[in-house]
Amino acid sequence: MRAAYSAPTVEVRDIKDPAKLLGSEQPGPFRIAIVDNQWSYNEPGKDAGQFARVKMDRTLNGDRMRVDFVKAEFSPDEEVTKTLGKPEAYVFEFKQGCWQLTQQLR
């Protein structure tokens, strides 16, 4: 599934300065996943029940979509009470009728 929704290589860019190219790499596992109808941070080596939840924001700009995410703790009312770790983002581009991952911001 990752191959179907990723460009052959993904640019790695600085999240604070997306114009700054850090390199490129073959796509790895997506870091965000849906677990029990909640967005979660996919960490290799952990069972899905151990994944931290994430705060996620999507921004659509024409044929580009940026998905910002960071591990977070939530209140019983589903409000973010605390973010954990460094934020990350994915940039998808709509190509050939499909959204493809083209950049990862770290």
C-alpha positions as CSV (number, residue, x, y, z in Angstrom):
1,M,0.0,0.0,0.0
2,R,2.9,2.4,0.8
3,A,4.3,1.9,-2.7
4,A,1.0,2.8,-4.3
5,Y,0.7,6.1,-2.4
6,S,4.4,7.2,-2.4
7,A,6.6,8.6,-5.1
8,P,9.6,6.4,-5.9
9,T,11.8,8.7,-3.8
10,V,10.7,11.1,-1.1
11,E,12.4,14.4,-0.5
12,V,13.4,15.0,3.2
13,R,13.1,18.6,4.1
14,D,13.5,20.8,7.2
15,I,10.1,21.3,8.9
16,K,11.1,24.8,10.0
17,D,12.4,25.7,6.5
18,P,10.7,23.5,3.9
19,A,12.8,25.1,1.2
20,K,15.9,23.4,2.7
21,L,16.4,20.0,1.2
22,L,18.1,17.6,3.6
23,G,18.2,14.7,1.1
24,S,16.0,12.1,-0.4
25,E,15.2,8.5,0.4
26,Q,12.9,5.6,-0.5
27,P,9.6,5.8,1.4
28,G,9.6,4.1,4.7
29,P,6.5,3.1,6.8
30,F,4.0,5.8,7.2
31,R,4.3,7.3,10.7
32,I,0.6,7.9,11.1
33,A,-2.1,5.2,11.2
34,I,-5.7,4.8,12.2
35,V,-6.1,2.6,15.3
36,D,-9.6,2.2,16.8
37,N,-10.8,5.2,14.7
38,Q,-8.1,7.4,16.2
39,W,-5.0,8.8,14.4
40,S,-1.9,7.3,16.0
41,Y,1.9,7.4,15.7
42,N,3.1,4.2,14.0
43,E,6.3,3.0,15.7
44,P,8.1,0.0,14.4
45,G,8.4,-2.8,17.0
46,K,5.3,-1.7,19.0
47,D,1.9,-3.3,18.8
48,A,-0.9,-1.0,17.5
49,G,-2.4,-0.8,21.0
50,Q,0.8,0.8,22.3
51,F,0.9,3.6,19.7
52,A,0.6,7.2,21.0
53,R,-2.2,9.3,19.6
54,V,-1.4,12.2,17.3
55,K,-2.6,15.8,16.9
56,M,-3.0,16.2,13.1
57,D,-3.7,19.1,10.9
58,R,-4.3,19.0,7.1
59,T,-3.8,21.9,4.8
60,L,-4.9,21.7,1.1
61,N,-3.4,24.0,-1.4
62,G,-4.4,23.1,-5.0
63,D,-2.9,19.8,-5.9
64,R,-0.7,19.7,-2.7
65,M,-1.8,18.6,0.8
66,R,0.4,19.0,3.9
67,V,-0.3,16.8,6.9
68,D,1.3,18.1,10.1
69,F,1.4,15.7,13.1
70,V,2.9,15.3,16.5
71,K,2.4,12.8,19.3
72,A,-0.1,14.2,21.8
73,E,-2.1,13.5,25.0
74,F,-5.8,14.2,24.9
75,S,-8.4,15.0,27.6
76,P,-11.6,13.0,28.0
77,D,-13.3,15.7,25.8
78,E,-10.8,15.0,23.0
79,E,-8.9,18.3,23.5
80,V,-5.1,18.2,23.1
81,T,-3.6,18.6,26.6
82,K,0.1,18.1,25.7
83,T,2.2,17.5,22.7
84,L,5.2,15.1,22.9
85,G,8.3,15.0,20.8
86,K,9.1,16.8,17.6
87,P,6.5,17.7,15.0
88,E,6.7,16.1,11.6
89,A,4.8,16.5,8.3
90,Y,4.0,14.8,5.1
91,V,3.4,16.5,1.8
92,F,1.3,14.7,-0.8
93,E,0.7,15.7,-4.4
94,F,-2.2,14.7,-6.5
95,K,-0.7,12.9,-9.5
96,Q,-2.3,10.6,-12.0
97,G,-5.6,10.5,-10.1
98,C,-4.0,9.6,-6.7
99,W,-2.5,11.4,-3.7
100,Q,1.2,10.5,-3.5
101,L,3.7,11.2,-0.7
102,T,6.5,13.3,-2.2
103,Q,8.0,15.0,0.9
104,Q,8.6,14.3,4.5
105,L,9.4,17.3,6.8
106,R,11.4,16.6,9.9
